[in-house]
C-alpha cells in the first residue's frame, strides 16, 4: 500500500477526532482533548481551548493530506509521515500559544 494513502487515512482519523472537540462534546477528562493544567482547571477554559485545538488539528490534517500527495513518489518513505507530524506539531504549538490568553 502506498505510504501516502496510509498517511492520508491517518489525516482523516485526526480530522474525525477533532470534530467532537470543535462541537464542544468532550467534557474535561483524563484521556481526550487539549489537556493542560490550565485547560483542566475549569470548563470556561476547557471548551474554548478545545474548540481552537480541534480547529487547528482539522486544518493541520487537511493541509497535511494535501501536502502528502505533493511529495514525489520516489521520495523516502518516511517523508509523508514527517509532513503529518509537522502539521500536528504546528497545531499543538498554535493551541499552546492560544491557551496562554486564558
VOBA-1610 file (N, C-alpha, C; in pm, whole numbers, padded with zeros to 5 digits, always signed):
BEGIN
Unk+00085-00118+00000Unk+00000+00000+00000Unk+00090+00125+00000Unk+00051+00223-00075Unk+00127+00348-00086Unk+00125+00420+00049Unk+00242+00462+00095Unk+00253+00531+00224Unk+00172+00660+00225Unk+00158+00724+00109Unk+00079+00847+00103Unk-00068+00820+00133Unk-00117+00705+00091Unk-00255+00667+00122Unk-00270+00641+00271Unk-00175+00572+00330Unk-00178+00543+00474Unk-00177+00673+00554Unk-00090+00766+00517Unk-00082+00894+00588Unk-00210+00974+00566Unk-00267+00968+00447Unk-00394+01037+00421Unk-00505+00982+00509Unk-00507+00850+00529Unk-00606+00790+00619Unk-00582+00834+00764Unk-00455+00847+00802Unk-00424+00897+00935Unk-00472+01041+00950Unk-00457+01121+00845Unk-00506+01259+00846Unk-00658+01261+00863Unk-00725+01171+00795Unk-00870+01160+00808Unk-00909+01126+00952Unk-00836+01034+01012Unk-00862+00998+01152Unk-00844+01118+01244Unk-00737+01194+01225Unk-00714+01313+01307Unk-00828+01413+01289Unk-00872+01432+01166Unk-00982+01525+01139Unk-01111+01479+01207Unk-01139+01350+01198Unk-01261+01296+01262Unk-01253+01312+01414Unk-01136+01288+01471Unk-01121+01302+01617Unk-01130+01447+01662Unk-01107+01541+01572Unk-01114+01682+01610Unk-01258+01734+01614Unk-01350+01668+01546Unk-01489+01715+01537Unk-01556+01725+01674Unk-01550+01625+01762Unk-01614+01641+01894Unk-01554+01756+01975Unk-01427+01785+01955Unk-01366+01897+02025Unk-01425+02029+01975Unk-01437+02040+01844Unk-01493+02162+01784Unk-01637+02181+01828Unk-01713+02074+01836Unk-01855+02081+01873Unk-01878+02086+02024Unk-01771+02092+02100Unk-01777+02101+02248Unk-01852+01983+02309Unk-01827+01864+02257Unk-01892+01742+02307Unk-01805+01666+02406Unk-01683+01715+02430Unk-01590+01642+02516Unk-01573+01716+02649Unk-01626+01659+02757Unk-01607+01723+02887Unk-01462+01704+02936Unk-01426+01781+03036Unk-01291+01763+03093Unk-01275+01618+03136Unk-01160+01560+03101Unk-01135+01420+03132Unk-00985+01395+03131Unk-00947+01275+03164Unk-00804+01242+03175Unk-00746+01182+03047Unk-00826+01168+02940Unk-00779+01094+02824Unk-00785+01167+02691Unk-00886+01250+02668Unk-00913+01301+02534Unk-00937+01450+02538Unk-00866+01522+02454Unk-00882+01667+02445Unk-00749+01736+02463Unk-00754+01868+02459Unk-00635+01950+02478Unk-00618+01971+02628Unk-00540+01883+02688Unk-00529+01877+02833Unk-00399+01940+02882Unk-00414+02053+02949Unk-00303+02115+03020Unk-00353+02146+03161Unk-00263+02183+03247Unk-00306+02218+03382Unk-00411+02329+03376Unk-00388+02425+03289Unk-00480+02539+03278Unk-00615+02498+03220Unk-00615+02420+03111Unk-00744+02384+03050Unk-00825+02291+03139Unk-00759+02211+03218Unk-00831+02121+03308Unk-00884+02192+03432Unk-00847+02317+03451Unk-00886+02388+03572Unk-01033+02432+03573Unk-01093+02455+03455Unk-01233+02496+03453Unk-01294+02475+03314Unk-01427+02460+03314Unk-01497+02445+03186Unk-01487+02572+03102Unk-01478+02687+03168Unk-01469+02815+03096Unk-01342+02824+03014Unk-01240+02750+03051Unk-01115+02746+02974Unk-01113+02622+02885Unk-01160+02509+02938Unk-01155+02382+02865Unk-01222+02391+02728Unk-01346+02436+02725Unk-01420+02431+02599Unk-01363+02524+02491Unk-01337+02652+02520Unk-01280+02736+02413Unk-01142+02687+02368Unk-01060+02640+02460Unk-00927+02591+02423Unk-00938+02467+02335Unk-01033+02381+02365Unk-01051+02260+02285Unk-01115+02289+02150Unk-01200+02389+02142Unk-01254+02429+02012Unk-01139+02475+01923Unk-01052+02561+01977Unk-00939+02608+01899Unk-00847+02493+01860Unk-00815+02406+01956Unk-00726+02293+01927Unk-00788+02200+01823Unk-00918+02177+01832Unk-00985+02093+01733Unk-00981+02155+01594Unk-01004+02286+01587Unk-00997+02354+01458Unk-00855+02349+01401Unk-00757+02370+01488Unk-00617+02365+01444Unk-00581+02226+01394Unk-00626+02122+01464Unk-00599+01985+01419Unk-00669+01953+01288Unk-00793+01999+01274Unk-00866+01974+01150Unk-00795+02042+01032Unk-00755+02166+01051Unk-00684+02238+00946Unk-00550+02171+00915Unk-00479+02131+01020Unk-00350+02064+01000Unk-00366+01933+00924Unk-00470+01858+00956Unk-00488+01730+00888Unk-00527+01748+00742Unk-00608+01849+00712Unk-00644+01876+00573Unk-00520+01921+00495Unk-00443+02012+00556Unk-00321+02060+00490Unk-00221+01946+00468Unk-00203+01863+00569Unk-00109+01752+00557Unk-00154+01652+00451Unk-00284+01624+00447Unk-00335+01530+00346Unk-00309+01582+00205Unk-00322+01712+00186Unk-00293+01769+00056Unk-00144+01770+00024Unk-00064+01807+00123Unk+00080+01815+00102Unk+00144+01679+00079Unk+00089+01578+00142Unk+00144+01442+00127Unk+00144+01400-00020Unk+00042+01441-00093Unk+00032+01400-00234Unk+00123+01483-00324Unk+00183+01589-00268Unk+00282+01666-00344Unk+00422+01609-00328Unk+00438+01519-00232Unk+00568+01453-00212Unk+00592+01360-00330Unk+00706+01371-00396Unk+00732+01284-00511Unk+00728+01136-00471Unk+00683+01054-00563Unk+00671+00910-00536Unk+00805+00844-00505Unk+00914+00903-00554Unk+01046+00843-00529Unk+01115+00902-00406Unk+01043+00983-00329Unk+01098+01038-00205Unk+01109+00928-00100Unk+01190+00949+00003Unk+01200+00847+00109Unk+01062+00819+00170Unk+01039+00694+00207Unk+00907+00654+00259Unk+00868+00725+00386Unk+00963+00773+00463Unk+00933+00839+00589Unk+00889+00984+00569Unk+00911+01042+00453Unk+00881+01184+00432Unk+00733+01219+00448Unk+00638+01141+00395Unk+00498+01175+00419Unk+00461+01173+00567Unk+00520+01083+00644Unk+00493+01080+00788Unk+00545+01208+00855Unk+00658+01257+00808Unk+00714+01381+00862Unk+00619+01497+00835Unk+00556+01497+00719Unk+00459+01603+00686Unk+00345+01602+00787Unk+00290+01486+00817Unk+00181+01475+00914Unk+00227+01518+01052Unk+00340+01469+01096Unk+00391+01503+01229Unk+00415+01653+01240Unk+00473+01714+01137Unk+00499+01857+01138Unk+00368+01936+01146Unk+00266+01892+01075Unk+00137+01961+01078Unk+00072+01951+01216Unk+00077+01832+01276Unk+00019+01814+01410Unk+00097+01895+01513Unk+00229+01899+01501Unk+00310+01981+01592Unk+00278+02129+01576Unk+00256+02173+01454Unk+00217+02313+01432Unk+00084+02343+01499Unk-00011+02249+01492Unk-00140+02266+01558Unk-00122+02271+01710Unk-00034+02187+01762Unk-00007+02186+01906Unk+00053+02319+01952Unk+00152+02367+01879Unk+00215+02494+01915Unk+00113+02608+01909Unk+00031+02610+01803Unk-00072+02713+01792Unk-00171+02704+01907Unk-00207+02584+01946Unk-00303+02565+02057Unk-00242+02609+02190Unk-00116+02576+02212Unk-00049+02622+02334Unk-00039+02773+02337Unk-00006+02832+02223Unk+00002+02978+02215Unk-00135+03041+02244Unk-00238+02984+02185Unk-00374+03034+02205Unk-00417+03021+02352Unk-00382+02911+02416Unk-00424+02886+02555Unk-00359+02983+02653Unk-00251+03047+02612Unk-00185+03143+02702Unk-00277+03260+02736Unk-00372+03291+02653Unk-00457+03408+02674Unk-00562+03388+02784Unk-00579+03266+02830Unk-00679+03240+02934Unk-00621+03258+03072
//
